[in-house]
Amino acid sequence: MSTLLLRRATVADLPDMLVVMDEALTNPSTEEELKESVELWTPRFENKDFVFYVLLDQTLEGRKMVGWCRGGRALPQHYLAGGTPFEAEVQNFFLLKDYQGKGYGRQMWNLLWNEVVRIYQPKNLVVWSVARATGFYRKLGGTELESKTNNEYTNTAFGWDSPEPKEIEEYTTNDDTSIVIELQR
C-alpha cells in the first residue's frame, strides 16, 4: 500500500506543478519556457483570490508530484458561462494519467471545493474543462453550460449552484492506496 499526500501548495512547488501541467496537457516546455512560466505564476501564489493544492506520491523517488489544483474567485474571462455569472471557479486541475480513475481526482476535487466554499462562500462555481476531462466533471455533478474553442483547445463550462461542503477524511482508494489529507489554514 502506498500513501499519497494532498496538501496546500507553496511557491517552492511551482516548477514541479508546471511540469505536471505540461505532462497532463502533453505539451512539454523547454527549460527556458519553464523558467518564464515560474516567473509568470509566482505572483499568483501571493494573490489571496486563489488556493492551490498538490498531490504527492510518497513512494516515488525524485519528483513526487502527481497532481495539483487551483480554485478561487472566478476570473474575469471565465465569469460568464451559459449566460450565468459565476462567483467562483476551479481554474486548474491536473492529475497525471497513471493516477486517473482511482479516486485521487475526486479527493483533490473535494478538498479544493471545500476550501473555495469556506473561503469565498460563493453562490455558484464554474469549471472550464478540456475535452478529455469532461466525463470527470459530469461524474462530479456539473451541469454542462457551453463550449468555446481557442487556438489550441475546446473548453466546456460546467456549473454548480449553491455549493455545499463535501465530506473529507483520510481516504483509501479502490487500489488500496491511502490518501492523507493535510489541511493547512
N, C-alpha and C positions, 0 to 999 in steps of 0.2 A: 504494500500500500504506500502510495506517495502522498505528499502534502503540498498543497498549493496555498500561497498566502495572498490574500486580497487586502491591500492597504492603500492609504492615501499616497498619492504620488508626490515626489519632490522634484525640484529643478534638476538635481543630480540624475534623475531617472530619464530625463529628456532624450539624450542620444539613443538609448535603447528603445524608448517609446517610438521614436521616428523610424527606427529600423523595423520594428514590428508593424508600423503603419505601412511602410514600403512593401514588406513581405505580404501583408494581408491584401494590399491592392495590386500585388505583382508588378510593382513599379519601382525598381531599385534606384537609389540615389548614389551619385558619386560621392567621394569623401568631401569634396568642396561643396556640393549641394547640401550634404548633411550638416556641415558647419554653418552654412547660411540659414538652414531651417532651424537649427538650435537658436541662433540669434533672433530669428523671427518669432519663435514660440516662447522664448524665455519670459517676455513681459506678460504673457497670458497667465503665467503662474501667479503673478502679483495681482491680477485682476480678480477682485472678490465676486465677480459675476459668474465665476466658474469653479467647479470642483473636479479634481482629477483622481482617478484610482488606477492602480496597476495590479496585474495578476502575475505572480511569480511562482515558478515551479522549483521548489526547494531541492529536487533531486538532480537538476541539471548542473553541469559544470559550465563555468564561464557565464555568458549571458543567460539569466534565469527568467527574463520577462517573456511571457507568452500572450499577454493581452493588456489592454488599457482602455479607459473610457473617460469621457468628459461631459459634463452637463452643467446647466445653469440657466440664466435668463436667455430668452430667445434672441438670437442675433437679428439685426435689422433685415438682412436679406432672407431670413427664414421665418420672420414674424407672422407672415400671412400664408396660410396654406388652405386650399379648398374654399377660399373666401372667408375663412375664420382667422381672427387674430389670436396668436398664441403667446402666453406669458413665459413659458419655459421650454427648453428643448434639450435633448441629448445630441450634442454636436459631433462627438466622435465615439466610435465603439469598434474596437479591433480585437480579434481573437485569432491566433494562428490556426490554420486548417486542422492540424493534428489534435487540437483541443476542442474543436467544434462538435456538437451533437452529444456531449457528455454531461451537460448540466452546468458547465462552468460559466457560459454566457448568461444563463438565467440568474446565477448568483451575482455576477457583476452587475447585471441589469437591476436586480432588486436592491443592491446596496446603493448604486448611483441614484436610482429612483427615490429611495427613502431620503437620501441627503438633499436632493433637489426639492422634494416636498417639504422637508423640515426647514431648510434654509430660506427658500424663496416663497413658499406657500402659494404656488400658482393655482389658478382655477383650471388650467389645462396644460398639456405638454405635447410637443411635436418631435418627430424624428424624420429626417430626410435620409432615406436609405438607398444604397446602391442596389442594383437589380438582384445580385446573388444573395442578399441578406433579407429580402422582403418576407420570405417564409418565416424567419425568426420573429419579426415584428408582428406578423399575423398571429403566430402562436402566443405572443405576449398580450394579445387582445387589442392591438391597434386597429383603428379604422382607416382604411386607405382613402386618401383625400384627393391627391392629384400627382401627376408626374411632370418633371421638367428635364430637358436634355441640355447639358452644357457642352463644351468642347470635347470632353473625354467620357462622361458618364451620363446615364439617365438616372435621376434620383426620384424616388417616390416618397411622398409625405404620408406619415401615419400619425394619427392623433388620438389622444386620450383626454376625456373630460373628467373633471373632479378627481384628480389623483389622490388616492389614499395610501398610507404606508403599507408596505408588504412585510411579511414575516422574514426575519433574517436570523440565522443561527449558524453555528458550526454545522457543516453540511457534508454528507458523504454522497458522492455521485454514484451513478449506476455502474461505474467501473471500479468501485471501491477506493476512490481517491478522496481524501479528506481535504476540504477547503476550510482554512482557518480565516475568519474574518477579523481584521484588526481595525476597529473603529477609532479614529483619531479625531477629536473635536477641538 
